[in-house]
């Protein structure tokens, strides 16, 4: 086995600290390597397998080294991909809020589109861990839960370091624990960086779990969501060689997509976006991902040490993507590929290693997939499909298209090649050939030769609207949008940004 690559620490660290940090990191990576290279593969006899669900916050699909990004270091995610099956065209199906993580997590846990579930509280919906709990699973949760305390209590039997809310400064995460009396403790400030805090809680659960019952362990990281403040070694490793600009970088989106005013995400950098600013934010974003990857390595090592690895199905996914300079945007409030396409990897018993598909999938498919694999009856009302036929090779697709509706401002539909985006409030439309233009750079909507494709996709969009219950009226024609220029618009940082980020990115 080749020795895994290990990032170097920043030059400001003392040599002794540097060596110790590297030794610890190498040990983690080598242990994780033993898992990813074979310990997760093969059929399991006897009891149902455990499920370890690792969930990232705001991670673009193109930020895993094994999936084609040479500028980021993700050795443990790479080993999951090598030991499992990757869904390379996986989507979050839009959202009804600028805080996309709320509807995204609601869709994941309920298996329903956001039109058909109470995204804020999940009232009236059967939840994935709730169903597994009813079928003999010990359910454990740590990390972010953005859909209310009552739904979390229905879903989980055990929990530690749970954050009820959307975001916080990573070094000051407000969390609660589920006590032995079945009550949530009062809020406390986590004693470690968020990714380490949640990994510690997961490891403690894994090490103490009674093997007589299968478990569902849900680890919801708050990384790489902003504030983009990775621990210093991980920040420095990318500052020495800044990531390149995204291929679809723009100084600013030239029109109002309905989310340009009042959204906090877009206020995290000045207009026009500049190359130094975007590359600096990408370095911080990548640092958060690499640090999270290391914590995932610690969890996988604990899984192996506790003797659970060969009986555990691992799911890795993220709630939504992020722009970070793509199309002149910073946030996730769009239906472009960078914001709607998210990672999804399955590894474990019965999953073929090192395989992938570009079939269209979504987060609503995770619930029925796990029910299928675990032999648990599906509750009624699920809108997704089991992905099992894709890795078993009995089907090469489970759907021909995906629908990407965002609030009342944006609608998109894509098939294997074409994508149509409509902005109903301004009457604008975009058509992209994703086969030749995967970064959505060239708008083909005004090309006469593509009129048949546009008509077909508009009809498909209306069919999707009818299917999910979307009553928004979509104009049949399109027009050029009014140009906008946000240069110099005043910005105010939110309360979670640390002082050094405020000084770096805000003119105050």
Secondary structure as UniProt FT lines:
FT   TURN            11..12
FT   HELIX           15..34
FT   HELIX           35..39
FT   STRAND          50..56
FT   TURN            61..62
FT   HELIX           65..67
FT   TURN            70..71
FT   HELIX           75..83
FT   STRAND          84..91
FT   HELIX           100..110
FT   HELIX           114..116
FT   TURN            119..121
FT   TURN            123..124
FT   HELIX           128..134
FT   TURN            135..136
FT   STRAND          138..145
FT   HELIX           149..155
FT   STRAND          158..164
FT   TURN            170..171
FT   STRAND          174..176
FT   TURN            180..181
FT   STRAND          188..189
FT   HELIX           194..208
FT   TURN            211..212
FT   STRAND          215..220
FT   TURN            223..224
FT   HELIX           232..239
FT   TURN            247..248
FT   HELIX           265..268
FT   HELIX           275..305
FT   TURN            306..307
FT   HELIX           309..311
FT   STRAND          312..318
FT   TURN            324..325
FT   TURN            327..328
FT   HELIX           337..340
FT   STRAND          344..347
FT   TURN            353..354
FT   STRAND          355..362
FT   HELIX           364..374
FT   TURN            380..381
FT   HELIX           388..392
FT   STRAND          402..406
FT   TURN            407..409
FT   STRAND          410..414
FT   STRAND          418..423
FT   TURN            424..427
FT   STRAND          428..433
FT   TURN            434..436
FT   TURN            438..439
FT   TURN            445..446
FT   HELIX           448..450
FT   HELIX           451..468
FT   TURN            487..488
FT   TURN            495..496
FT   HELIX           499..505
//
